[in-house]
Amino acid sequence: MRVPSRRTGPQLGLPVASATPARRVARGVARRPAPPATPDLAAYRAAVAELLIEVGALAEPESTGARQVLLDERLREPAIAAVLDATPQGIIGARETLLLEMARYRPNPRSSAADLTALIRIYLLSRIDVLWWRDAPTFMTDAEVNASADLVDLEWLRRRDLLRFRYQQQPGTLVGRGVRAVGRRLLPEARPHTAGLKFRRARREVIGLLNDIGREFDRITPPGTPPLWVTSLVRSAEHQHQLRRLGYAAMVPSGHCLGYAVDVELAWFERFGARDALAGLLLARQRAGEVNVVDEGQAWHLCLAPAAGLRFRRSYEAEMGV
């Protein structure tokens, strides 16, 4: 199947004469390198949305070749290439990783990627996280997460009523898992259907962000609506690869392994008539440049923007009196 090109105007690789006169540089004066341009994230998200529509039209197994041709062409378009090329992998590495993710993809109940289109959406939009935090160190092991001075214990804050969101921790024993299973059978809708946090730790600025979202969510929803529910926070690269082996759509590199990404429950709030309000709130925060948002179905993935990090760090310190 031949995929038509949407490009118009001069093609890449062809010389184009400029109508702007060249600026004369004084002899002996070194030309200063131009600062790197900041990719247009709104244009990137729009281009990804358009790409996903085209990918959805090539969903049949016999369209594998056509999908690859489509991706090869679209990933080189300026709006997408500018973001991918600014990540540590570069555009070539991002393309190869995406093709490998597609090749190994198998639908399963654990994965937030219900189909290949969802997988591509999750991968491409999560590259914004990697672009933003490309210089941040990765938590490689579980021990690094537990020992990091950059993370604080949520349970200590929860017991002092300093959190405006809820979470549950993964049970660490067979008995604990049994108790959790019994509770789900007796009260199946009392809590979101999620495994819970492996690490109940988070960065201070991320806690500030979640508290701020939690307060706004409480203001705009009807009385009796449960608080914001967080399903995932910081992860180690070790844990991320374990999730991949279990069939989850856990991308690498990931903002979770840098400590700046979180997942918040969406689907469970439908029964309280609050899902759309929460979705609108999160998208408004994205438009304001505070977060990157990735729709992963039951839960939505958020990553704190570097430009908003200092403000939410100060918000946390003000709330905690530090």
Stockholm file with secondary structure:
# STOCKHOLM 1.0

chainA/1-322         MRVPSRRTGPQLGLPVASATPARRVARGVARRPAPPATPDLAAYRAAVAELLIEVGALAEPESTGARQVLLDERLREPAIAAVLDATPQGIIGARETLLLEMARYRPNPRSSAADLTALIRIYLLSRIDVLWWRDAPTFMTDAEVNASADLVDLEWLRRRDLLRFRYQQQPGTLVGRGVRAVGRRLLPEARPHTAGLKFRRARREVIGLLNDIGREFDRITPPGTPPLWVTSLVRSAEHQHQLRRLGYAAMVPSGHCLGYAVDVELAWFERFGARDALAGLLLARQRAGEVNVVDEGQAWHLCLAPAAGLRFRRSYEAEMGV
#=GR chainA/1-322 SS CCCCCCCCSSCTTSCCCCSSCCCCCCTTCCCCCCCCCCCCHHHHHHHHHHHHHHHHTTCSGGGHHHHHHHHHHHTTSHHHHHHHHTSTTHHHHHHHHHHHHHHHCCCCTTCSCCSHHHHHHHHHHHHHHHHHTTTSCCCCSHHHHHHCTTEEEHHHHHHTTCCSEECCBCCCSHHHHHHHHHHHHHSTTSSCSCCCBSCCEEEHHHHHHHHHHHHHHHHHSCTTCCCEEEEECCCCHHHHHHHHHTTCCCCSSCGGGGTCEEEEECGGGGGGTCHHHHHHHHHHHHHTTSEEEEEETTEEEEEECHHHHHHHHHHHHHHHTC
#=GC SS_cons         CCCCCCCCSSCTTSCCCCSSCCCCCCTTCCCCCCCCCCCCHHHHHHHHHHHHHHHHTTCSGGGHHHHHHHHHHHTTSHHHHHHHHTSTTHHHHHHHHHHHHHHHCCCCTTCSCCSHHHHHHHHHHHHHHHHHTTTSCCCCSHHHHHHCTTEEEHHHHHHTTCCSEECCBCCCSHHHHHHHHHHHHHSTTSSCSCCCBSCCEEEHHHHHHHHHHHHHHHHHSCTTCCCEEEEECCCCHHHHHHHHHTTCCCCSSCGGGGTCEEEEECGGGGGGTCHHHHHHHHHHHHHTTSEEEEEETTEEEEEECHHHHHHHHHHHHHHHTC
//
